[in-house]
């Protein structure tokens, strides 16, 4: 489910789940709960959303979470 392979297609992988979060971040939304409310239809379970957030941390898109706010790297 995390990465695409012979069994898991790209659309079923966590990489495809990054796009909805990124779109909300580009619109300026930083509240982690509100982003989930706006994008929950893209995830079968909340763990997919959490995996996507983890990947955004690994890719250095998100710097940290403080309370309910996401801090996006600006470079």
Buried (B, 14 or more C-beta within 10 A) or exposed (E): BBEBEEEEEEEBBBBBBBEBBBEBBEEEBBBBEEBBEBBEEBBEEEEBBEBBBEBBBEEEBBEEEEEEEBEBEEE
